[in-house]
Amino acid sequence: MYRSFGDDLASYIQKVAPKTATISLDSNTVTAANLELLKKLASADIVDASACISQVHRDGDAAQTGILRSCADVAAHKFKGARGATAPGVPEWKVALRGYTAAVERASKYPEGDENHSPLDSSFTVFGSGRILSAHAHSVASNRIMRDGELVQICCCTPTLFGHDMCFDRPIAVGPKELPEDVLKVVNAAHEASTAAWKVVRA
């Protein structure tokens, strides 16, 4: 996450590269903020680098692979933090906060010494518990108190590092009590489907 946008960023680019003739832009990730910035750099030729960037992603060079591995590490720490805080009697938001904190702490290890990036880019933990909220796509953690034997769905879809994301979802149980049989059937079916899909991908 860059700390400065708009005027500050345009001023910096013009200072360090005053003769910039071309600026490449990934059109797949253009936002209103990008467009406003381009207006301030109108003297440069703007080109679409989407195809080139996509090819780099497909090729998976060593540098990119290293970043993705670091992203996966941050996501894993986010999940472990949330899982460790999940217990009967705990409100959802406390678990989400612990996951976020764990991700930020881990992410801070990678851009160490880099004053232009912030580890705070990892957003809140998507989290839902109980029969209703755990079935929702991307539930936002609430004041709901978790109970023993309930299902929790943790989605680590928001850890970001150097502009890259690595995400995954995992269901876990709250406390030592067994999940209800009907809920367990759904979880097992989802696991079997995921396993089958990965076999096809890896074939």
N, C-alpha and C positions, 0 to 999 in steps of 0.2 A: 504494500500500500504506500504510494508516494505521498509525502506530506504536503506538497505544494502543487497546485493546479493553475490553469488559466494564465493570468498575467505573469505570475512568478515562473512557471515552467517555460512559457514562451520566451521570457527574458533570459532565462538560463541557457536555453538552446541557442538563442541569438548571440549570447556571449561566448560560449565555448565552440560554437560552429557557425560563425557569422556568414559563411559562404555556402551554407547548406543548399544544395540544388534540388534534392529529392528526399522526400519523407515517405517511408513505406508504412502502410496502414493495413491491419487485419480487418477487413470489412465484416468478418463474422462476429466481431466483438465491438463494433462501433457503438458508442453511447453519445448522448447529448453533450456530455462534457468533452468528448473527443472532438466533436464537430465545432464546438465553441473555440477549442484550442487551435484547430486548423484555420479558423478565420484570422487568428492572430499571427499565423505563419503563412499568410497567403502568398508571399513571394516565392515559396518553395513549391516544387512540383509534387503533388500528392499522387502516389500510385498504390494500387491494390496488391498487397503481398499475400493475400489469403491462400492462393494455390501453393506458393513457395513454403509458407508456414505449415500448411497441411502436409506437404511432402516431407518436411523435416520431422514432423510428428510421426509420420509413417516409418521413416527411416530409423528413428530412434537412435541418434548418435549418443556417444558416451556421456556428453555433458547433459543432454536431456534425460537420459536414463538415470543419471545420478540425481537430478532434481526430482524425478518421479519417485525414486526410492526414498528420498528425504520426505516427500509429501506423504508417502505411505507410512513412514515412521511417525509423522505428526498425527495422522489419522488414527493409527494404532494406539498411540498414547492418549488420544482423546477418548477412544472407546474404553480403554483400561481405566481411565479416570472416572468415567461415568459408571462403569460396571462396579468399580470399587465402592462407589457412594450409594449404590442401589440397595435398599434394605427396607423392610416393613417399618412403617411409621415415618418415613422420610418424604417430604414434599418433592414433587417432580423438579421444581425449579432449582433446588439445591443440587440435584444430580446433574442437571444441564450446566449449571455454573461450574461444577467440578470438572466436567468434561472440557469446557471452554478453557478453564485455567490450565489444565494439563496440556492442552494443545498449544496454548500461548507459550508456556514454559519450555516446551520442547522445540517449538519453532524458533524461539529466541537463540537457540544454540547454533543455528545455521547462518543467519546474516550477522553474526557477531562482528562488531566493528564497522558494519555498514550503517551509516547514518541516514541513508535515504530510504530504507525499508523498515517496516514495522511488523513485529510478530503478532500484533493485535488484529491482523487481517483475518485470522480464523474466527468465524462467526459463531453464534450460539449453537448449542447441541440440539438437534431435532429429536424430540423425545415424547413418548406417550405411553401410559400404563393403563391396565384394566381392559375389560372386554371391548369397550367402545373406542377409546383413544388409541390403543395399540394397533387397531385396525385402520386408523386414518393415515393417509399419506401425508407425511411431514407435519405431524402434530407439534404444537408449540408447548413446551413445558409450562405447567400451570401450578396452582396451589394444591392440586389434588394429592392426597396422602396415599402412598402406595401400601398395599396390603399383602400379607404372606400368601403365596400361591397364585399371584397374578402374573400375567405376561407383560413384559416391557419391550417396546420396540425402540432401539437406539439407532439413529441414522447419523453416521459421521460423514455427512455430505458437504460440509462447509470448510474443512481445514484448507487453507490456501498458503502456498509458499512460492515466492518468486513468480507469481502469476499462474501457477499450476494448481490443480485440484486433484485429490485422490479421495474417493469416497466408497463407503460400503454400509450395508444395514445388517444388524444382528438382533434377533430376539433373545431375551434372557428371562429367567424366572426370578421373581422376588421372593427371597427367603427360602427355607428348606422344604416347604410344603410342595407336594406334587401339583402340577398344573391340572386343571379339569380335563377329563378325557376328550371332550369335544374340541377344546382349544389345542390340546396336544396333537390331535389328528390334523388340524390345519397346519401347525408348525412342521410336523413330519412331512406332510404333502409338499409344503414349500421347500423343505430341505431336499427332498427327492427330485423335485423339478429343477432346483438350482444345480444339483449334482449332475443331472442328465445334460443340462445346458453346457456346463463346463467341459464335459466329455466331448461334446460336439466342437466347442471352441478350440480345444487342445488337440483335436484329431489331425 
